[in-house]
Amino acid sequence: MAGITDLGVGIGWRSEIDLTVERLPGVDFVEVVAENLHGDVQRGHLPESVTLLLERGIPVLPHAVSLSLGGADPVDLTRVEHLGKVAEAVGAPMVSDHVCFVRAGGLDSGHLMPVPRTKDALDVLVANVKLAQQNLPVPLALENVAALLEWPDGELSEGQFLAELVERTDCWLLVDVANLYANARNIGTNPERFLDEIPLERLAYVHVAGGVDHGDVYHDTHAHAVLPEVLGVLDELCSRVCPPGVLLERDDNYPSDSEIASELAAIRAVVDAHRG
């Protein structure tokens, strides 16, 4: 995938912190939630801040949250088409969504629901991913999600599930190390086993985010500081592969510019520690 071999360290662009993103030093790329960009994006109806970043030569990658590629309902091609239009409008080399479902039986969960790790569910996911790929102008990367439960009768580990998905669809992977940490805390999975099992040569980039404890449950909130333990999972990943890019996500309870800059610096320090 030409053009994203070295994205660097980035941050998720949100309208609430648009000025912060513009003035933060060392932002190498940004990610926009495709569903948050409305109107005819191909006719220049982009947020002024996003246009400014593009004019500076900063790559902008569209990230979707609503394709529901792991669901049994038919893929909504209007959503896929919108994602493709956003990609073309910002000149993105790729787009992404999640290995999840968000709709079933006409109802919307409002949450990224984990997919049962069965062979039947994998067949459905593969078919939906292939359909989306056929209707997108650029390659598609798919992200592992945080889960508060495991579906019964799983036949594959999460790493095995994603490895087979990549083999059958030739998609890319967007690895969220905060989600790996959340799953280790909440359902007892092993991040190192996950990293052993996935094809790291298909890594597109990495997400890092914060969360908080609520009793015995860890919530991946994207509204709190990144824990040292999450940076530890990033360190484990970087010990195995040099990630093309690492991006900080923040979706609420936005801190000061200096706090965000410190988190970006901490991420860059982990990445740089493994560079030759």
Residue pairs with C-beta under 8 A, 6 or more apart in sequence:
1 93
1 94
1 139
1 172
1 204
2 93
3 59
3 93
4 59
4 93
4 94
4 204
4 205
4 244
4 245
5 244
6 244
6 245
7 28
7 29
7 59
7 205
7 244
7 245
7 247
8 28
8 29
8 245
9 26
9 27
9 28
9 245
9 246
9 247
9 248
9 264
9 267
9 268
9 271
10 27
10 28
10 29
10 30
10 31
10 245
10 246
10 247
10 248
11 21
11 24
11 27
11 30
11 31
11 247
11 248
11 249
11 250
11 260
11 264
12 30
12 31
12 32
12 33
12 63
12 247
12 248
12 249
12 250
12 251
13 21
13 30
13 31
13 32
13 49
13 50
13 53
13 60
14 21
14 33
14 36
14 250
14 251
14 254
15 36
15 47
15 49
16 254
17 250
17 254
17 260
18 47
18 49
19 49
20 254
20 257
20 260
21 27
21 30
21 49
21 53
22 49
22 52
22 53
23 257
24 257
24 260
24 261
24 264
25 261
26 261
26 264
26 265
26 268
27 58
27 264
28 58
28 59
28 245
29 58
29 59
29 60
29 61
29 245
29 247
30 50
30 53
30 58
30 59
30 60
30 61
30 247
31 60
31 61
31 62
31 63
31 247
31 249
32 50
32 60
32 61
32 62
32 63
32 86
32 90
33 62
33 63
33 64
33 65
34 62
34 63
34 64
34 65
34 82
34 83
34 86
34 95
35 64
35 65
35 66
35 79
35 82
37 46
37 47
37 50
37 62
37 86
37 89
38 45
39 45
41 85
41 86
41 89
41 90
42 85
42 88
42 89
44 51
44 89
46 54
46 89
46 90
50 60
50 90
53 60
54 60
54 90
54 91
59 92
59 93
60 90
60 91
60 92
61 90
61 92
61 93
61 94
61 95
61 96
61 205
62 83
62 86
62 87
62 90
62 92
62 95
62 96
63 95
63 96
63 97
64 79
64 83
64 95
64 96
64 97
65 97
65 98
65 102
65 112
66 76
66 79
66 97
66 102
67 75
67 76
67 79
67 80
67 83
67 97
67 128
67 132
68 75
68 76
68 100
68 101
68 102
68 103
69 75
69 97
69 98
69 99
69 100
69 101
69 125
69 128
69 129
69 132
69 142
70 98
70 99
70 100
70 101
70 113
70 115
70 121
70 124
70 125
70 128
71 101
71 102
71 103
71 104
71 124
71 128
72 101
72 104
72 124
73 101
73 103
73 104
73 105
75 128
75 131
75 132
77 131
77 135
80 131
80 132
80 135
80 136
81 135
83 95
83 97
83 136
84 95
84 135
84 136
84 137
84 138
86 92
86 95
87 94
87 95
87 136
87 137
87 138
88 137
92 138
93 138
93 139
94 138
94 139
94 140
94 141
94 172
94 204
95 136
95 138
95 139
95 140
95 141
96 140
96 141
96 142
96 143
96 172
96 174
96 204
97 132
97 140
97 142
97 143
98 112
98 142
98 143
98 144
98 145
99 114
99 115
99 125
99 142
99 143
99 144
99 145
99 161
99 162
99 165
100 112
100 113
100 114
100 115
100 145
101 109
101 113
101 115
102 108
102 109
102 110
102 111
102 112
102 113
103 109
112 145
112 146
113 145
114 145
114 147
114 149
114 150
114 151
115 121
115 125
115 151
115 161
116 151
116 153
116 154
117 151
117 154
117 155
117 156
117 157
117 158
117 160
117 161
118 151
118 153
118 154
118 155
118 156
119 155
119 156
122 156
122 161
122 164
122 165
125 165
126 165
126 168
126 169
129 140
129 142
129 165
129 169
129 171
130 169
132 140
133 139
133 140
133 169
133 171
139 171
139 172
139 204
140 171
140 172
141 171
141 172
141 173
141 174
141 204
141 205
142 162
142 165
142 171
142 172
142 173
142 174
143 173
143 174
143 175
143 176
143 179
143 207
144 158
144 162
144 173
144 174
144 175
144 176
144 179
144 180
144 194
145 176
145 179
146 176
146 178
146 179
146 182
146 183
146 186
146 220
147 182
147 183
147 186
147 187
148 186
148 187
148 217
149 187
150 187
156 164
157 189
157 193
157 194
157 197
158 183
158 189
158 194
159 193
159 194
159 195
159 196
159 197
159 198
160 197
162 173
162 197
162 198
163 197
163 198
163 199
165 171
166 172
166 173
166 198
166 199
166 202
167 199
171 202
172 202
172 203
172 204
173 198
173 199
173 202
173 203
173 204
174 204
174 205
174 206
174 207
175 198
175 203
175 206
175 207
175 237
175 243
176 206
176 207
176 208
176 209
177 191
177 206
177 207
177 208
177 230
177 233
177 234
177 237
178 207
178 208
178 209
178 210
178 211
178 220
178 226
178 230
178 233
178 249
179 207
179 220
180 189
180 191
180 194
180 233
181 191
181 211
181 218
181 227
181 229
181 230
181 233
182 211
182 218
182 219
182 220
183 189
183 191
184 190
184 191
185 217
185 218
186 217
186 218
191 233
191 236
192 236
195 236
195 237
195 240
200 240
200 241
201 241
203 241
203 243
203 244
204 244
204 245
205 243
205 244
205 245
205 246
205 247
206 234
206 237
206 243
206 245
206 246
206 247
207 246
207 247
207 249
208 226
208 230
208 231
208 234
208 246
208 247
208 248
208 249
208 267
209 220
209 221
209 222
209 226
209 230
209 248
209 249
209 250
210 221
210 222
210 223
210 224
210 225
210 226
210 227
210 230
210 250
211 218
211 219
211 220
211 221
211 222
211 224
211 227
211 230
212 218
212 219
212 221
212 223
212 224
213 219
221 251
221 252
221 253
222 249
222 250
222 251
222 252
223 250
223 251
223 252
223 253
224 253
225 255
225 259
225 263
226 248
226 263
226 266
226 267
231 266
231 267
231 270
234 246
234 267
234 270
234 271
235 270
235 273
235 274
237 243
238 270
238 271
238 273
238 274
239 274
242 271
242 274
242 275
243 271
246 267
246 268
246 271
248 260
248 263
248 264
248 267
250 260
254 260
